[in-house]
Amino acid sequence: MQERRKHVRKSVSVPVALLLPDRVEVESRDLSLGGIFISGGRQLPYGSKLTVVLKLPGLSEETQVEGTVRWAQGDGLGIQFGMMGARETAALLSLLKD
């Protein structure tokens, strides 16, 4: 089976919250420039829109990124990120390099 991912992913645990609209604290399992896999949240249907809140190194405030649920597995969700600003993208790339 051919891998369809556009971005390299990394197993990393970072503080994450989902705004659904209430705030739900979850744990990341892996992360890439294009999205995140989280566990510990609510099950949401494919295509659900939500906001992902990340604390990225080098940034003083939390980063909010719009996301779309692309798949669900057990207690986890695969979320595709929407557009990010240049500072947020650079901070995420820095985290993925470490």
N, CA, C and O atoms as a printed pandas DataFrame, in Angstrom:
     atom_number atom_name residue_name chain_id  residue_number  x_coord  y_coord  z_coord
0              1         N          MET        A               1    0.843   -1.189    0.000
1              2        CA          MET        A               1    0.000    0.000    0.000
2              3         C          MET        A               1    0.883    1.246    0.000
3              4         O          MET        A               1    1.818    1.341    0.795
4              5         N          GLN        A               2    0.601    2.175   -0.863
5              6        CA          GLN        A               2    1.411    3.377   -0.994
6              7         C          GLN        A               2    1.027    4.406    0.061
7              8         O          GLN        A               2   -0.155    4.646    0.305
8              9         N          GLU        A               3    2.042    5.016    0.688
9             10        CA          GLU        A               3    1.836    6.061    1.696
10            11         C          GLU        A               3    1.364    7.331    0.991
11            12         O          GLU        A               3    1.974    7.760    0.012
12            13         N          ARG        A               4    0.269    7.940    1.490
13            14        CA          ARG        A               4   -0.288    9.129    0.850
14            15         C          ARG        A               4    0.090   10.419    1.563
15            16         O          ARG        A               4   -0.331   11.497    1.143
16            17         N          ARG        A               5    0.867   10.334    2.619
17            18        CA          ARG        A               5    1.201   11.533    3.386
18            19         C          ARG        A               5    2.109   12.468    2.592
19            20         O          ARG        A               5    3.012   12.026    1.882
20            21         N          LYS        A               6    1.853   13.761    2.726
21            22        CA          LYS        A               6    2.677   14.774    2.079
22            23         C          LYS        A               6    3.815   15.220    2.982
23            24         O          LYS        A               6    4.828   15.728    2.501
24            25         N          HIS        A               7    3.657   15.034    4.297
25            26        CA          HIS        A               7    4.626   15.531    5.269
26            27         C          HIS        A               7    5.122   14.395    6.153
27            28         O          HIS        A               7    4.370   13.487    6.507
28            29         N          VAL        A               8    6.406   14.465    6.501
29            30        CA          VAL        A               8    6.987   13.494    7.421
30            31         C          VAL        A               8    6.381   13.714    8.796
31            32         O          VAL        A               8    6.234   14.853    9.240
32            33         N          ARG        A               9    6.026   12.620    9.474
33            34        CA          ARG        A               9    5.463   12.747   10.811
34            35         C          ARG        A               9    6.475   12.271   11.843
35            36         O          ARG        A               9    7.384   11.498   11.540
36            37         N          LYS        A              10    6.295   12.749   13.065
37            38        CA          LYS        A              10    7.205   12.416   14.156
38            39         C          LYS        A              10    6.379   12.074   15.389
39            40         O          LYS        A              10    5.417   12.767   15.717
40            41         N          SER        A              11    6.768   10.991   16.069
41            42        CA          SER        A              11    6.125   10.663   17.343
42            43         C          SER        A              11    6.570   11.692   18.365
43            44         O          SER        A              11    7.750   11.769   18.708
44            45         N          VAL        A              12    5.631   12.475   18.845
45            46        CA          VAL        A              12    5.960   13.536   19.797
46            47         C          VAL        A              12    4.733   13.810   20.661
47            48         O          VAL        A              12    3.596   13.762   20.192
48            49         N          SER        A              13    4.992   14.093   21.915
49            50        CA          SER        A              13    3.912   14.438   22.832
50            51         C          SER        A              13    4.032   15.917   23.179
51            52         O          SER        A              13    5.007   16.344   23.798
52            53         N          VAL        A              14    3.048   16.680   22.780
53            54        CA          VAL        A              14    3.013   18.112   23.095
54            55         C          VAL        A              14    1.654   18.427   23.710
55            56         O          VAL        A              14    0.670   17.742   23.429
56            57         N          PRO        A              15    1.597   19.466   24.552
57            58        CA          PRO        A              15    0.300   19.870   25.102
58            59         C          PRO        A              15   -0.641   20.302   23.974
59            60         O          PRO        A              15   -0.294   21.155   23.156
60            61         N          VAL        A              16   -1.822   19.710   23.941
61            62        CA          VAL        A              16   -2.799   19.989   22.890
62            63         C          VAL        A              16   -4.177   20.108   23.523
63            64         O          VAL        A              16   -4.503   19.395   24.472
64            65         N          ALA        A              17   -4.976   21.012   22.988
65            66        CA          ALA        A              17   -6.381   21.103   23.372
66            67         C          ALA        A              17   -7.197   21.235   22.091
67            68         O          ALA        A              17   -6.720   21.750   21.080
68            69         N          LEU        A              18   -8.423   20.763   22.158
69            70        CA          LEU        A              18   -9.364   20.932   21.057
70            71         C          LEU        A              18  -10.467   21.857   21.527
71            72         O          LEU        A              18  -10.973   21.708   22.640
72            73         N          LEU        A              19  -10.849   22.816   20.684
73            74        CA          LEU        A              19  -11.977   23.702   20.980
74            75         C          LEU        A              19  -13.163   23.182   20.184
75            76         O          LEU        A              19  -13.155   23.191   18.953
76            77         N          LEU        A              20  -14.207   22.718   20.921
77            78        CA          LEU        A              20  -15.284   21.954   20.266
78            79         C          LEU        A              20  -16.721   22.454   20.422
79            80         O          LEU        A              20  -17.545   21.691   19.918
80            81         N          PRO        A              21  -17.183   23.471   20.956
81            82        CA          PRO        A              21  -16.534   24.720   21.310
82            83         C          PRO        A              21  -15.911   24.733   22.711
83            84         O          PRO        A              21  -15.084   25.602   22.990
84            85         N          ASP        A              22  -16.281   23.792   23.613
85            86        CA          ASP        A              22  -15.604   23.784   24.908
86            87         C          ASP        A              22  -14.184   23.260   24.723
87            88         O          ASP        A              22  -13.892   22.594   23.730
88            89         N          ARG        A              23  -13.314   23.553   25.661
89            90        CA          ARG        A              23  -11.910   23.160   25.574
90            91         C          ARG        A              23  -11.743   21.752   26.152
91            92         O          ARG        A              23  -12.136   21.485   27.287
92            93         N          VAL        A              24  -11.153   20.857   25.351
93            94        CA          VAL        A              24  -10.903   19.478   25.759
94            95         C          VAL        A              24   -9.398   19.224   25.659
95            96         O          VAL        A              24   -8.819   19.318   24.577
96            97         N          GLU        A              25   -8.766   18.900   26.797
97            98        CA          GLU        A              25   -7.328   18.619   26.817
98            99         C          GLU        A              25   -7.101   17.199   26.303
99           100         O          GLU        A              25   -7.778   16.261   26.725
100          101         N          VAL        A              26   -6.141   17.048   25.385
101          102        CA          VAL        A              26   -5.825   15.749   24.793
102          103         C          VAL        A              26   -4.307   15.591   24.727
103          104         O          VAL        A              26   -3.566   16.481   25.143
104          105         N          GLU        A              27   -3.855   14.463   24.206
105          106        CA          GLU        A              27   -2.427   14.181   24.091
106          107         C          GLU        A              27   -2.098   13.871   22.641
107          108         O          GLU        A              27   -2.824   13.130   21.979
108          109         N          SER        A              28   -1.002   14.436   22.150
109          110        CA          SER        A              28   -0.593   14.114   20.783
110          111         C          SER        A              28    0.170   12.794   20.777
111          112         O          SER        A              28    0.896   12.474   21.718
112          113         N          ARG        A              29   -0.009   12.042   19.709
113          114        CA          ARG        A              29    0.777   10.816   19.507
114          115         C          ARG        A              29    1.821   11.035   18.427
115          116         O          ARG        A              29    2.969   10.612   18.560
116          117         N          ASP        A              30    1.412   11.698   17.362
117          118        CA          ASP        A              30    2.389   12.098   16.356
118          119         C          ASP        A              30    1.940   13.389   15.701
119          120         O          ASP        A              30    0.779   13.792   15.778
120          121         N          LEU        A              31    2.910   14.023   15.050
121          122        CA          LEU        A              31    2.726   15.381   14.560
122          123         C          LEU        A              31    3.485   15.534   13.254
123          124         O          LEU        A              31    4.550   14.944   13.075
124          125         N          SER        A              32    2.936   16.324   12.345
125          126        CA          SER        A              32    3.628   16.681   11.112
126          127         C          SER        A              32    3.238   18.110   10.764
127          128         O          SER        A              32    2.397   18.719   11.426
128          129         N          LEU        A              33    3.852   18.624    9.734
129          130        CA          LEU        A              33    3.505   19.970    9.285
130          131         C          LEU        A              33    2.060   20.014    8.789
131          132         O          LEU        A              33    1.428   21.070    8.812
132          133         N          GLY        A              34    1.542   18.883    8.345
133          134        CA          GLY        A              34    0.193   18.839    7.790
134          135         C          GLY        A              34   -0.911   18.460    8.750
135          136         O          GLY        A              34   -2.089   18.624    8.433
136          137         N          GLY        A              35   -0.542   17.940    9.957
137          138        CA          GLY        A              35   -1.597   17.535   10.870
138          139         C          GLY        A              35   -1.080   16.853   12.116
139          140         O          GLY        A              35    0.121   16.829   12.385
140          141         N          ILE        A              36   -2.019   16.295   12.876
141          142        CA          ILE        A              36   -1.701   15.706   14.168
142          143         C          ILE        A              36   -2.614   14.514   14.420
143          144         O          ILE        A              36   -3.766   14.492   13.988
144          145         N          PHE        A              37   -2.074   13.518   15.133
145          146        CA          PHE        A              37   -2.893   12.414   15.628
146          147         C          PHE        A              37   -2.953   12.567   17.134
147          148         O          PHE        A              37   -1.918   12.623   17.798
148          149         N          ILE        A              38   -4.158   12.635   17.678
149          150        CA          ILE        A              38   -4.338   12.843   19.115
150          151         C          ILE        A              38   -5.127   11.686   19.715
151          152         O          ILE        A              38   -5.851   10.971   19.022
152          153         N          SER        A              39   -4.962   11.523   21.034
153          154        CA          SER        A              39   -5.758   10.530   21.756
154          155         C          SER        A              39   -6.333   11.177   23.001
155          156         O          SER        A              39   -5.832   12.191   23.488
156          157         N          GLY        A              40   -7.395   10.569   23.503
157          158        CA          GLY        A              40   -7.992   11.050   24.740
158          159         C          GLY        A              40   -9.126   12.033   24.566
159          160         O          GLY        A              40   -9.665   12.537   25.551
160          161         N          GLY        A              41   -9.494   12.311   23.340
161          162        CA          GLY        A              41  -10.579   13.263   23.110
162          163         C          GLY        A              41  -11.887   12.559   22.809
163          164         O          GLY        A              41  -12.030   11.357   23.032
164          165         N          ARG        A              42  -12.809   13.304   22.316
165          166        CA          ARG        A              42  -14.109   12.760   21.905
166          167         C          ARG        A              42  -14.006   12.217   20.488
167          168         O          ARG        A              42  -13.183   12.670   19.693
168          169         N          GLN        A              43  -14.838   11.258   20.188
169          170        CA          GLN        A              43  -14.924   10.781   18.814
170          171         C          GLN        A              43  -15.753   11.784   18.016
171          172         O          GLN        A              43  -16.846   12.172   18.428
172          173         N          LEU        A              44  -15.232   12.184   16.901
173          174        CA          LEU        A              44  -15.908   13.135   16.022
174          175         C          LEU        A              44  -16.006   12.527   14.634
175          176         O          LEU        A              44  -15.117   11.780   14.226
176          177         N          PRO        A              45  -17.065   12.831   13.903
177          178        CA          PRO        A              45  -17.205   12.260   12.566
178          179         C          PRO        A              45  -16.225   12.869   11.566
179          180         O          PRO        A              45  -15.743   13.990   11.732
180          181         N          TYR        A              46  -15.950   12.090   10.522
181          182        CA          TYR        A              46  -15.112   12.542    9.413
182          183         C          TYR        A              46  -15.631   13.884    8.899
183          184         O          TYR        A              46  -16.833   14.080    8.725
184          185         N          GLY        A              47  -14.698   14.795    8.661
185          186        CA          GLY        A              47  -15.062   16.097    8.117
186          187         C          GLY        A              47  -15.393   17.148    9.154
187          188         O          GLY        A              47  -15.603   18.310    8.806
188          189         N          SER        A              48  -15.446   16.764   10.434
189          190        CA          SER        A              48  -15.746   17.745   11.492
190          191         C          SER        A              48  -14.679   18.829   11.521
191          192         O          SER        A              48  -13.487   18.544   11.412
192          193         N          LYS        A              49  -15.115   20.068   11.669
193          194        CA          LYS        A              49  -14.206   21.209   11.783
194          195         C          LYS        A              49  -14.005   21.521   13.260
195          196         O          LYS        A              49  -14.948   21.462   14.049
196          197         N          LEU        A              50  -12.768   21.852   13.629
197          198        CA          LEU        A              50  -12.462   22.188   15.012
198          199         C          LEU        A              50  -11.222   23.064   15.048
199          200         O          LEU        A              50  -10.570   23.281   14.027
200          201         N          THR        A              51  -10.906   23.562   16.229
201          202        CA          THR        A              51   -9.691   24.341   16.427
202          203         C          THR        A              51   -8.746   23.544   17.310
203          204         O          THR        A              51   -9.134   23.065   18.376
204          205         N          VAL        A              52   -7.493   23.402   16.856
205          206        CA          VAL        A              52   -6.446   22.716   17.610
206          207         C          VAL        A              52   -5.587   23.786   18.271
207          208         O          VAL        A              52   -5.130   24.718   17.609
208          209         N          VAL        A              53   -5.370   23.651   19.574
209          210        CA          VAL        A              53   -4.550   24.604   20.328
210          211         C          VAL        A              53   -3.265   23.892   20.728
211          212         O          VAL        A              53   -3.302   22.874   21.420
212          213         N          LEU        A              54   -2.121   24.434   20.287
213          214        CA          LEU        A              54   -0.808   23.845   20.550
214          215         C          LEU        A              54    0.077   24.829   21.288
215          216         O          LEU        A              54   -0.030   26.038   21.085
216          217         N          LYS        A              55    0.945   24.322   22.137
217          218        CA          LYS        A              55    2.001   25.146   22.736
218          219         C          LYS        A              55    3.291   24.737   22.042
219          220         O          LYS        A              55    3.836   23.665   22.307
220          221         N          LEU        A              56    3.777   25.597   21.154
221          222        CA          LEU        A              56    4.969   25.293   20.373
222          223         C          LEU        A              56    6.191   25.984   20.965
223          224         O          LEU        A              56    6.089   27.110   21.451
224          225         N          PRO        A              57    7.345   25.320   20.929
225          226        CA          PRO        A              57    8.560   25.925   21.480
226          227         C          PRO        A              57    8.934   27.197   20.723
227          228         O          PRO        A              57    8.798   27.278   19.502
228          229         N          GLY        A              58    9.401   28.174   21.468
229          230        CA          GLY        A              58    9.829   29.430   20.866
230          231         C          GLY        A              58    8.726   30.464   20.730
231          232         O          GLY        A              58    9.000   31.613   20.382
232          233         N          LEU        A              59    7.486   30.082   20.997
233          234        CA          LEU        A              59    6.371   31.022   20.936
234          235         C          LEU        A              59    5.819   31.211   22.336
235          236         O          LEU        A              59    5.593   30.239   23.058
236          237         N          SER        A              60    5.601   32.461   22.720
237          238        CA          SER        A              60    5.154   32.739   24.087
238          239         C          SER        A              60    3.680   32.403   24.306
239          240         O          SER        A              60    3.282   32.062   25.420
240          241         N          GLU        A              61    2.882   32.494   23.269
241          242        CA          GLU        A              61    1.458   32.206   23.436
242          243         C          GLU        A              61    1.078   30.917   22.712
243          244         O          GLU        A              61    1.818   30.420   21.862
244          245         N          GLU        A              62   -0.085   30.392   23.066
245          246        CA          GLU        A              62   -0.582   29.190   22.402
246          247         C          GLU        A              62   -0.903   29.495   20.940
247          248         O          GLU        A              62   -1.273   30.615   20.590
248          249         N          THR        A              63   -0.755   28.489   20.110
249          250        CA          THR        A              63   -1.066   28.599   18.693
250          251         C          THR        A              63   -2.398   27.916   18.424
251          252         O          THR        A              63   -2.601   26.766   18.812
252          253         N          GLN        A              64   -3.300   28.620   17.763
253          254        CA          GLN        A              64   -4.584   28.039   17.374
254          255         C          GLN        A              64   -4.584   27.812   15.869
255          256         O          GLN        A              64   -4.310   28.719   15.083
256          257         N          VAL        A              65   -4.899   26.573   15.488
257          258        CA          VAL        A              65   -4.919   26.189   14.079
258          259         C          VAL        A              65   -6.261   25.531   13.785
259          260         O          VAL        A              65   -6.701   24.646   14.518
260          261         N          GLU        A              66   -6.902   25.965   12.717
261          262        CA          GLU        A              66   -8.141   25.309   12.303
262          263         C          GLU        A              66   -7.792   23.928   11.756
263          264         O          GLU        A              66   -6.768   23.754   11.095
264          265         N          GLY        A              67   -8.648   22.951   12.036
265          266        CA          GLY        A              67   -8.383   21.591   11.589
266          267         C          GLY        A              67   -9.647   20.891   11.136
267          268         O          GLY        A              67  -10.764   21.328   11.416
268          269         N          THR        A              68   -9.439   19.784   10.423
269          270        CA          THR        A              68  -10.529   18.951    9.927
270          271         C          THR        A              68  -10.227   17.496   10.263
271          272         O          THR        A              68   -9.127   17.013    9.994
272          273         N          VAL        A              69  -11.191   16.796   10.846
273          274        CA          VAL        A              69  -11.017   15.377   11.159
274          275         C          VAL        A              69  -10.964   14.596    9.845
275          276         O          VAL        A              69  -11.879   14.674    9.026
276          277         N          ARG        A              70   -9.875   13.840    9.659
277          278        CA          ARG        A              70   -9.706   13.040    8.447
278          279         C          ARG        A              70   -9.874   11.552    8.697
279          280         O          ARG        A              70  -10.154   10.794    7.768
280          281         N          TRP        A              71   -9.704   11.120    9.959
281          282        CA          TRP        A              71   -9.997    9.733   10.304
282          283         C          TRP        A              71  -10.057    9.565   11.806
283          284         O          TRP        A              71   -9.524   10.381   12.558
284          285         N          ALA        A              72  -10.713    8.499   12.237
285          286        CA          ALA        A              72  -10.835    8.172   13.660
286          287         C          ALA        A              72  -10.465    6.710   13.848
287          288         O          ALA        A              72  -10.812    5.855   13.033
288          289         N          GLN        A              73   -9.749    6.436   14.948
289          290        CA          GLN        A              73   -9.316    5.070   15.252
290          291         C          GLN        A              73   -9.305    4.902   16.762
291          292         O          GLN        A              73   -8.560    5.601   17.449
292          293         N          GLY        A              74  -10.103    4.001   17.289
293          294        CA          GLY        A              74  -10.151    3.803   18.739
294          295         C          GLY        A              74  -10.478    5.107   19.442
295          296         O          GLY        A              74  -11.500    5.735   19.161
296          297         N          ASP        A              75   -9.597    5.518   20.367
297          298        CA          ASP        A              75   -9.812    6.784   21.079
298          299         C          ASP        A              75   -9.050    7.932   20.434
299          300         O          ASP        A              75   -8.887    8.982   21.055
300          301         N          GLY        A              76   -8.575    7.755   19.193
301          302        CA          GLY        A              76   -7.763    8.782   18.548
302          303         C          GLY        A              76   -8.404    9.384   17.316
303          304         O          GLY        A              76   -9.316    8.814   16.717
304          305         N          LEU        A              77   -7.899   10.560   16.953
305          306        CA          LEU        A              77   -8.357   11.277   15.765
306          307         C          LEU        A              77   -7.160   11.741   14.949
307          308         O          LEU        A              77   -6.171   12.219   15.505
308          309         N          GLY        A              78   -7.249   11.602   13.647
309          310        CA          GLY        A              78   -6.291   12.201   12.731
310          311         C          GLY        A              78   -6.874   13.515   12.238
311          312         O          GLY        A              78   -7.948   13.541   11.636
312          313         N          ILE        A              79   -6.163   14.599   12.494
313          314        CA          ILE        A              79   -6.668   15.936   12.172
314          315         C          ILE        A              79   -5.716   16.605   11.189
315          316         O          ILE        A              79   -4.513   16.687   11.438
316          317         N          GLN        A              80   -6.255   17.080   10.076
317          318        CA          GLN        A              80   -5.474   17.814    9.088
318          319         C          GLN        A              80   -5.513   19.291    9.441
319          320         O          GLN        A              80   -6.585   19.851    9.672
320          321         N          PHE        A              81   -4.331   19.930    9.483
321          322        CA          PHE        A              81   -4.256   21.355    9.781
322          323         C          PHE        A              81   -4.691   22.186    8.584
323          324         O          PHE        A              81   -4.505   21.800    7.430
324          325         N          GLY        A              82   -5.277   23.344    8.894
325          326        CA          GLY        A              82   -5.539   24.359    7.890
326          327         C          GLY        A              82   -4.299   25.246    7.757
327          328         O          GLY        A              82   -3.188   24.819    8.071
328          329         N          MET        A              83   -4.491   26.453    7.302
329          330        CA          MET        A              83   -3.381   27.389    7.100
330          331         C          MET        A              83   -2.796   27.843    8.435
331          332         O          MET        A              83   -3.516   28.045    9.413
332          333         N          MET        A              84   -1.460   27.998    8.449
333          334        CA          MET        A              84   -0.741   28.515    9.618
334          335         C          MET        A              84    0.097   29.701    9.180
335          336         O          MET        A              84    0.506   29.803    8.023
336          337         N          GLY        A              85    0.343   30.590   10.121
337          338        CA          GLY        A              85    1.209   31.724    9.854
338          339         C          GLY        A              85    2.670   31.301    9.769
339          340         O          GLY        A              85    3.017   30.173   10.119
340          341         N          ALA        A              86    3.523   32.208    9.306
341          342        CA          ALA        A              86    4.949   31.915    9.129
342          343         C          ALA        A              86    5.636   31.587   10.452
343          344         O          ALA        A              86    6.438   30.655   10.507
344          345         N          ARG        A              87    5.341   32.335   11.525
345          346        CA          ARG        A              87    5.971   32.068   12.829
346          347         C          ARG        A              87    5.579   30.699   13.356
347          348         O          ARG        A              87    6.419   29.962   13.873
348          349         N          GLU        A              88    4.315   30.362   13.227
349          350        CA          GLU        A              88    3.823   29.075   13.705
350          351         C          GLU        A              88    4.422   27.923   12.900
351          352         O          GLU        A              88    4.800   26.895   13.462
352          353         N          THR        A              89    4.505   28.100   11.587
353          354        CA          THR        A              89    5.100   27.077   10.728
354          355         C          THR        A              89    6.563   26.860   11.087
355          356         O          THR        A              89    7.019   25.719   11.170
356          357         N          ALA        A              90    7.308   27.955   11.303
357          358        CA          ALA        A              90    8.725   27.844   11.678
358          359         C          ALA        A              90    8.887   27.137   13.021
359          360         O          ALA        A              90    9.781   26.304   13.173
360          361         N          ALA        A              91    8.036   27.457   13.998
361          362        CA          ALA        A              91    8.112   26.810   15.313
362          363         C          ALA        A              91    7.799   25.319   15.197
363          364         O          ALA        A              91    8.447   24.498   15.846
364          365         N          LEU        A              92    6.823   24.968   14.384
365          366        CA          LEU        A              92    6.472   23.564   14.196
366          367         C          LEU        A              92    7.603   22.816   13.491
367          368         O          LEU        A              92    7.930   21.693   13.875
368          369         N          LEU        A              93    8.197   23.416   12.479
369          370        CA          LEU        A              93    9.335   22.796   11.792
370          371         C          LEU        A              93   10.501   22.578   12.745
371          372         O          LEU        A              93   11.171   21.547   12.685
372          373         N          SER        A              94   10.747   23.543   13.623
373          374        CA          SER        A              94   11.819   23.419   14.613
374          375         C          SER        A              94   11.562   22.234   15.539
375          376         O          SER        A              94   12.479   21.469   15.838
376          377         N          LEU        A              95   10.334   22.080   15.988
377          378        CA          LEU        A              95    9.972   20.960   16.859
378          379         C          LEU        A              95   10.157   19.626   16.136
379          380         O          LEU        A              95   10.618   18.655   16.737
380          381         N          LEU        A              96    9.807   19.574   14.872
381          382        CA          LEU        A              96    9.901   18.332   14.110
382          383         C          LEU        A              96   11.344   17.949   13.795
383          384         O          LEU        A              96   11.630   16.772   13.575
384          385         N          LYS        A              97   12.261   18.922   13.769
385          386        CA          LYS        A              97   13.680   18.645   13.508
386          387         C          LYS        A              97   14.373   18.027   14.702
387          388         O          LYS        A              97   15.290   17.222   14.540
388          389         N          ASP        A              98   13.944   18.396   15.912
389          390        CA          ASP        A              98   14.618   17.919   17.136
390          391         C          ASP        A              98   14.499   16.428   17.319
391          392         O          ASP        A              98   15.013   15.884   18.297
